[in-house]
Amino acid sequence: MVPGDKSISHRAVMLGSLARGTTVVSGFLQGEDTIATLNAFRFMGVDAREEDGKLHIQGRGLYGLREPDDVLDCGNSGTSMRLMTGILAGQRFYSVLSGDRYLRNRPMGRVIEPLTKMGARILGRAGGTKAPLAIQGGELKGLSYLSPVASAQVKSAILLAGLYSCGETEVKEPSLSRDHTERMFRYFGADIEPRANGAIVRGGRELDGREVTVPADISSAAFFIVAALLVPDSELLITNVGINPTRTGILDILLKMGASIDLLNEREVSGEPVADILVRSSSLVGIEIGGDLVPRAIDEFPVLCVAAACADGRTILRDARELRVKETDRIAAMATNLAKAGVDVLETEDGMEITGTDTLRGCAVDSFGDHRIAMSMLIAGLVAKGETTVTDIDCIATSFPTFIKLLEKVCRT
């Protein structure tokens, strides 16, 4: 079974902790990233316990968190750090956020800059652009912010700070990034209004605890979707998958490449669209990918690169510079690994060109400490000639701790 959506699991913990009353979360992802978020709120006084397979969170209200007595460890999770920075900026206490060596080298300036304009006081390494981040929370004021990038983490950090701000806080993006925060704000009762490529939130309204059912993560499902497309004579049904339109770029891209994918039993759960996904093995063709499609598939590009490597013709990816500031530089990492597998790859500043091959070559590759790189290359190994070895796969536990077992199970059936 594909685990719960990572983005929604993070947000369910955050809003459940800030709400009044009890929030009950079904399908919460038990991954290292989401556990880091959960533990951080526990350190700030939130009572969260597992019971009957569900996560019960006793919310403390917008201003009920308490000052932590130690550094809050975000592990490898950029979502935890960036979104919590927005929340902590509005608290009436001091806090410090840090993480592992990979997270401490990821850019935080894109979040700190707009939060500082709202009145936040944040210090960090490298001129305030890298963790650890020291935050002295306090009064914030609303602003209208045009983000230079389409980033759900930037948008969400500002909207979360907006819950604590005087007046309106508006975020606009070049194109709409994933909108889980906006949907969950509405579900919990925040005063939020969607706008074209953005949203406005009005501060001061308390949230109310809710029951949240987390759908299966389409980013995790993507590895099995691509595997089923590439392995001959395959047919795979993946149930209860979130199909939020800001996240289904992976499906649109694969359909353009000639994939056989059908959505069945479409419905809505806790404010999110959900469906079962039926996949059959297919002959794929290379295409051009760019523009608004990119932010709608930003986390799936490592495994999309594997699909492109097995497609007929050339796939051109552009407008994807954001991939260079993920857990690792995913453009460089995938270009390096696919070249070792015998694929003709040309790396560009904002993407790559991949010429498909009939036969991938088994080889030894590195995950670069990135869970999506590790899983993507294991999928490539399914259709490679010879043995594929991926080093440093412990990072997979950040988002999909049952991946290896589930892959083995699927391959046996």
C-alpha positions as CSV (number, residue, x, y, z in Angstrom):
1,M,0.0,0.0,0.0
2,V,1.3,3.4,-1.0
3,P,1.8,5.5,2.2
4,G,-0.1,8.7,3.0
5,D,0.7,12.0,1.3
6,K,3.7,13.7,2.8
7,S,2.7,17.2,2.1
8,I,-0.8,16.7,3.6
9,S,0.6,14.8,6.6
10,H,2.9,17.7,7.5
11,R,0.1,20.2,7.2
12,A,-2.4,18.1,9.2
13,V,0.0,18.1,12.1
14,M,0.7,21.8,11.9
15,L,-2.9,23.0,11.6
16,G,-4.2,20.3,14.1
17,S,-1.6,21.6,16.6
18,L,-2.7,25.3,16.0
19,A,-6.5,24.5,16.1
20,R,-8.8,24.4,19.1
21,G,-10.0,21.0,20.1
22,T,-9.0,17.6,18.7
23,T,-7.8,16.7,15.2
24,V,-7.9,13.0,14.3
25,V,-5.7,12.1,11.3
26,S,-6.1,8.8,9.4
27,G,-3.4,7.7,7.0
28,F,-0.7,9.8,8.5
29,L,2.7,9.1,6.8
30,Q,5.1,7.4,9.3
31,G,8.2,8.8,7.6
32,E,11.2,10.5,9.0
33,D,10.2,13.9,7.6
34,T,6.7,13.9,9.0
35,I,7.8,12.5,12.3
36,A,10.3,15.4,12.6
37,T,7.3,17.8,12.2
38,L,5.3,15.9,14.8
39,N,8.1,15.8,17.3
40,A,8.7,19.5,16.9
41,F,5.2,20.3,17.9
42,R,5.4,17.8,20.8
43,F,8.4,19.7,22.0
44,M,6.2,22.8,22.0
45,G,3.6,21.3,24.3
46,V,1.2,19.6,21.8
47,D,-0.3,16.3,23.0
48,A,-0.2,13.9,20.0
49,R,-0.7,10.2,20.4
50,E,-1.4,7.2,18.1
51,E,-4.5,5.2,18.9
52,D,-6.3,2.6,16.8
53,G,-4.1,3.4,13.8
54,K,-4.9,7.1,13.9
55,L,-3.1,10.1,15.1
56,H,-5.0,12.1,17.7
57,I,-3.8,15.7,18.2
58,Q,-5.0,17.9,21.0
59,G,-4.7,21.4,19.5
60,R,-3.5,24.3,21.6
61,G,-4.9,27.2,19.6
62,L,-3.0,29.8,17.6
63,Y,-1.2,31.2,20.6
64,G,-1.0,28.1,22.8
65,L,2.4,26.7,21.8
66,R,5.1,26.9,24.4
67,E,8.7,27.9,24.0
68,P,10.8,24.8,23.3
69,D,13.8,24.3,25.7
70,D,16.1,22.9,23.0
71,V,16.7,23.2,19.2
72,L,13.9,21.9,17.1
73,D,15.4,19.2,14.8
74,C,13.8,19.1,11.3
75,G,16.0,16.2,10.1
76,N,16.1,16.3,6.4
77,S,12.8,18.0,5.9
78,G,12.7,21.3,4.1
79,T,8.9,21.4,4.4
80,S,9.2,21.2,8.2
81,M,11.8,24.0,8.4
82,R,10.3,26.4,5.9
83,L,6.7,26.1,7.1
84,M,7.5,26.1,10.8
85,T,9.5,29.3,10.2
86,G,6.3,30.9,9.2
87,I,4.5,29.6,12.3
88,L,7.3,30.4,14.7
89,A,7.7,34.0,13.4
90,G,4.2,34.8,14.9
91,Q,4.8,33.2,18.3
92,R,5.6,35.1,21.5
93,F,8.8,33.2,22.2
94,Y,12.3,32.3,21.0
95,S,13.1,29.2,19.0
96,V,15.8,27.6,16.9
97,L,15.4,25.3,13.9
98,S,18.1,23.0,12.6
99,G,18.5,19.8,10.7
100,D,20.9,17.3,9.1
101,R,23.9,18.3,7.0
102,Y,21.8,18.3,3.8
103,L,19.1,20.5,5.2
104,R,21.6,22.9,6.7
105,N,22.9,23.6,3.2
106,R,19.5,24.2,1.6
107,P,18.5,27.8,0.8
108,M,16.2,29.4,3.4
109,G,16.5,33.0,2.2
110,R,13.5,32.7,-0.1
111,V,11.3,32.2,3.0
112,I,13.2,34.5,5.4
113,E,13.1,37.5,3.0
114,P,9.2,37.8,2.8
115,L,8.8,36.9,6.5
116,T,11.3,39.7,7.4
117,K,9.1,42.1,5.5
118,M,6.2,41.0,7.7
119,G,8.2,42.0,10.8
120,A,9.8,38.7,11.6
121,R,13.2,38.6,13.4
122,I,15.2,35.7,12.0
123,L,18.9,35.1,12.1
124,G,20.8,32.3,10.3
125,R,24.1,31.2,8.7
126,A,25.3,32.7,5.4
127,G,23.7,36.1,6.0
128,G,20.5,34.6,7.3
129,T,20.0,32.2,4.3
130,K,20.9,28.9,5.9
131,A,20.1,26.9,9.0
132,P,20.3,26.8,11.9
133,L,17.7,29.6,12.1
134,A,17.1,31.6,15.3
135,I,13.6,33.1,15.5
136,Q,12.4,35.7,17.9
137,G,8.7,35.6,17.4
138,G,6.4,38.6,17.7
139,E,3.9,40.8,16.1
140,L,3.6,40.5,12.3
141,K,1.9,42.7,9.7
142,G,0.2,41.6,6.5
143,L,1.8,42.1,3.1
144,S,1.2,41.5,-0.6
145,Y,4.1,39.3,-1.9
146,L,4.9,38.3,-5.5
147,S,7.0,35.2,-5.2
148,P,9.8,35.0,-7.8
149,V,9.3,31.2,-7.9
150,A,6.3,28.9,-7.8
151,S,7.0,27.2,-4.5
152,A,4.4,25.7,-2.1
153,Q,6.9,25.9,0.7
154,V,7.4,29.7,0.3
155,K,3.7,30.3,-0.2
156,S,2.7,28.2,2.8
157,A,5.3,29.8,5.1
158,I,3.8,33.2,4.3
159,L,0.2,32.1,4.6
160,L,0.9,30.4,8.0
161,A,2.6,33.7,9.2
162,G,-0.5,35.4,7.9
163,L,-2.6,33.6,10.5
164,Y,-0.8,35.8,13.1
165,S,-0.7,39.0,11.1
166,C,-2.7,42.2,11.3
167,G,-4.8,42.7,8.2
168,E,-4.5,40.7,4.9
169,T,-1.6,38.7,3.7
170,E,-1.5,37.9,0.0
171,V,0.8,35.6,-2.0
172,K,1.0,35.5,-5.7
173,E,3.1,33.1,-7.8
174,P,4.3,32.9,-11.4
175,S,2.2,29.8,-11.7
176,L,0.1,28.0,-9.1
177,S,2.1,25.6,-6.9
178,R,0.5,22.8,-4.9
179,D,-2.5,24.1,-2.9
180,H,-2.7,21.7,0.0
181,T,-2.2,24.6,2.5
182,E,-5.1,26.6,1.0
183,R,-7.4,23.6,1.0
184,M,-6.6,22.7,4.6
185,F,-6.9,26.3,5.7
186,R,-10.5,26.3,4.4
187,Y,-11.2,22.9,5.9
188,F,-10.0,24.1,9.4
189,G,-12.0,27.3,9.1
190,A,-9.3,29.9,8.3
191,D,-10.4,33.1,6.6
192,I,-8.8,32.5,3.3
193,E,-9.7,33.5,-0.3
194,P,-8.2,31.9,-3.4
195,R,-6.9,34.2,-6.1
196,A,-5.5,33.6,-9.5
197,N,-2.1,32.0,-8.9
198,G,-2.3,32.7,-5.2
199,A,-4.4,33.4,-2.1
200,I,-5.3,35.9,0.6
201,V,-5.5,35.1,4.3
202,R,-6.8,37.3,7.0
203,G,-5.2,37.0,10.4
204,G,-6.7,36.5,13.8
205,R,-9.3,33.8,13.2
206,E,-9.0,30.7,15.3
207,L,-9.0,27.2,13.7
208,D,-11.1,24.3,14.8
209,G,-10.0,20.7,15.0
210,R,-11.2,18.3,12.3
211,E,-11.0,14.7,11.1
212,V,-8.5,14.4,8.3
213,T,-8.1,11.5,6.0
214,V,-4.8,11.6,4.2
215,P,-4.8,10.1,0.7
216,A,-2.0,8.0,-0.7
217,D,0.9,10.2,-1.9
218,I,1.0,10.6,-5.7
219,S,4.7,11.4,-5.5
220,S,5.2,7.9,-3.9
221,A,2.8,6.3,-6.3
222,A,4.8,7.7,-9.2
223,F,7.6,5.2,-8.7
224,F,5.1,2.3,-9.1
225,I,3.3,4.0,-12.0
226,V,6.6,4.3,-13.9
227,A,7.6,0.7,-13.0
228,A,4.3,-0.7,-14.3
229,L,4.7,1.3,-17.5
230,L,8.2,0.0,-18.2
231,V,8.0,-3.6,-17.1
232,P,6.5,-5.6,-19.9
233,D,3.0,-7.2,-19.5
234,S,2.3,-5.2,-16.3
235,E,-1.0,-4.1,-14.9
236,L,-1.2,-2.3,-11.6
237,L,-4.1,-0.7,-9.6
238,I,-3.0,1.8,-7.0
239,T,-5.9,2.8,-4.7
240,N,-6.9,5.9,-2.8
241,V,-4.3,8.2,-4.4
242,G,-4.6,12.0,-4.1
243,I,-5.1,13.6,-7.5
244,N,-5.0,17.2,-6.5
245,P,-4.8,19.1,-9.8
246,T,-1.7,21.0,-8.7
247,R,0.0,17.6,-8.2
248,T,-1.1,15.6,-11.3
249,G,1.6,16.9,-13.7
250,I,3.1,13.5,-13.5
251,L,0.0,11.9,-15.0
252,D,-0.3,14.6,-17.7
253,I,3.3,14.2,-18.7
254,L,3.1,10.4,-18.9
255,L,-0.1,10.5,-20.9
256,K,1.6,12.8,-23.4
257,M,4.4,10.2,-23.6
258,G,1.8,7.5,-24.5
259,A,1.1,5.9,-21.1
260,S,-1.9,3.8,-20.5
261,I,-3.3,5.3,-17.2
262,D,-6.9,5.4,-16.1
263,L,-8.5,7.2,-13.1
264,L,-11.3,5.2,-11.4
265,N,-13.7,5.9,-8.6
266,E,-13.0,9.6,-8.4
267,R,-14.2,11.3,-5.2
268,E,-13.3,14.0,-2.5
269,V,-11.9,13.2,0.9
270,S,-11.2,15.9,3.6
271,G,-11.2,18.6,0.9
272,E,-8.8,16.7,-1.5
273,P,-9.7,14.9,-4.7
274,V,-8.9,11.1,-4.6
275,A,-9.0,8.3,-7.2
276,D,-7.7,4.8,-7.9
277,I,-5.1,4.7,-10.6
278,L,-4.9,1.8,-13.1
279,V,-1.6,1.5,-15.0
280,R,-0.7,-0.8,-17.9
281,S,2.7,-1.3,-19.5
282,S,3.2,1.0,-22.4
283,S,5.6,2.1,-25.1
284,L,6.6,5.7,-24.3
285,V,7.9,8.4,-26.6
286,G,10.0,11.4,-25.8
287,I,8.4,14.9,-25.4
288,E,9.2,18.4,-24.4
289,I,8.3,19.4,-20.8
290,G,8.3,22.9,-19.5
291,G,6.2,25.9,-18.3
292,D,3.3,25.4,-15.9
293,L,3.7,21.6,-16.1
294,V,6.9,21.8,-14.1
295,P,5.7,22.9,-10.7
296,R,2.8,20.4,-11.0
297,A,5.4,17.5,-11.2
298,I,8.4,19.0,-9.4
299,D,8.9,16.1,-7.0
300,E,8.4,13.4,-9.7
301,F,11.1,14.4,-12.1
302,P,13.7,11.9,-11.0
303,V,11.5,9.0,-11.8
304,L,10.2,10.8,-14.9
305,C,13.8,10.9,-16.0
306,V,13.9,7.1,-15.8
307,A,10.7,7.0,-18.0
308,A,12.4,9.3,-20.5
309,A,15.5,7.1,-20.5
310,C,13.4,4.2,-21.7
311,A,11.2,6.2,-24.2
312,D,11.6,6.3,-27.9
313,G,13.3,9.5,-28.9
314,R,14.4,12.6,-27.0
315,T,12.8,14.2,-24.0
316,I,13.6,17.8,-23.3
317,L,13.1,19.2,-19.8
318,R,13.3,23.0,-19.3
319,D,12.1,25.6,-16.7
320,A,13.1,23.2,-13.9
321,R,15.9,25.2,-12.2
322,E,14.0,24.5,-8.9
323,L,15.3,20.9,-9.1
324,R,18.8,22.2,-8.3
325,V,17.8,23.2,-4.8
326,K,15.9,20.1,-3.6
327,E,17.4,17.6,-1.2
328,T,20.3,17.5,-3.7
329,D,20.8,19.0,-7.1
330,R,18.4,16.6,-8.8
331,I,19.4,17.6,-12.3
332,A,23.0,16.9,-11.8
333,A,22.3,13.7,-9.8
334,M,20.0,12.1,-12.4
335,A,22.3,13.2,-15.2
336,T,25.2,11.5,-13.5
337,N,23.4,8.3,-12.7
338,L,21.6,7.9,-16.0
339,A,24.9,8.4,-17.9
340,K,26.4,5.5,-15.8
341,A,23.4,3.4,-17.0
342,G,24.4,4.1,-20.6
343,V,21.9,6.9,-21.3
344,D,22.8,9.9,-23.5
345,V,22.1,12.9,-21.2
346,L,22.8,16.5,-21.8
347,E,22.5,18.6,-18.6
348,T,21.4,22.2,-19.1
349,E,21.1,25.1,-16.6
350,D,17.4,24.6,-16.0
351,G,16.8,21.0,-17.0
352,M,18.2,18.3,-19.3
353,E,17.9,16.5,-22.6
354,I,17.5,12.7,-22.4
355,T,17.8,10.4,-25.5
356,G,16.0,7.2,-24.8
357,T,17.6,3.8,-25.1
358,D,16.4,0.3,-25.7
359,T,18.6,-1.1,-23.0
360,L,19.6,0.4,-19.7
361,R,22.9,-0.9,-18.3
362,G,23.1,-2.2,-14.8
363,C,25.6,-0.1,-12.8
364,A,26.6,1.2,-9.3
365,V,25.0,4.6,-8.6
366,D,24.8,7.0,-5.7
367,S,21.6,8.3,-4.1
368,F,23.4,11.6,-3.1
369,G,21.4,11.3,0.2
370,D,18.2,12.0,-1.7
371,H,15.2,9.6,-1.2
372,R,13.7,10.3,-4.7
373,I,17.0,9.7,-6.5
374,A,17.5,6.4,-4.6
375,M,14.0,5.1,-5.4
376,S,14.1,6.3,-9.1
377,M,17.4,4.4,-9.7
378,L,15.9,1.3,-8.1
379,I,13.0,1.5,-10.5
380,A,15.6,1.9,-13.4
381,G,17.2,-1.3,-12.1
382,L,14.0,-3.3,-12.7
383,V,14.5,-2.9,-16.5
384,A,18.3,-2.6,-16.7
385,K,20.4,-5.4,-18.1
386,G,22.6,-6.6,-15.3
387,E,22.8,-5.7,-11.7
388,T,22.1,-2.2,-10.4
389,T,23.4,-1.1,-7.0
390,V,22.3,2.1,-5.3
391,T,24.3,3.3,-2.3
392,D,23.1,5.2,0.7
393,I,19.4,4.1,0.5
394,D,18.6,4.8,4.2
395,C,17.4,8.2,3.0
396,I,14.3,6.4,1.5
397,A,12.8,6.3,5.0
398,T,12.3,10.1,4.9
399,S,9.2,9.6,2.8
400,F,8.6,5.9,2.0
401,P,9.9,3.6,4.7
402,T,8.1,0.6,3.2
403,F,9.3,1.1,-0.3
404,I,11.7,-1.8,-0.7
405,K,9.2,-4.3,0.8
406,L,6.4,-3.0,-1.3
407,L,8.5,-3.1,-4.5
408,E,9.5,-6.7,-3.7
409,K,5.9,-7.6,-3.2
410,V,4.7,-6.0,-6.4
411,C,7.5,-7.7,-8.4
412,R,6.5,-11.1,-7.1
413,T,2.9,-10.8,-8.2
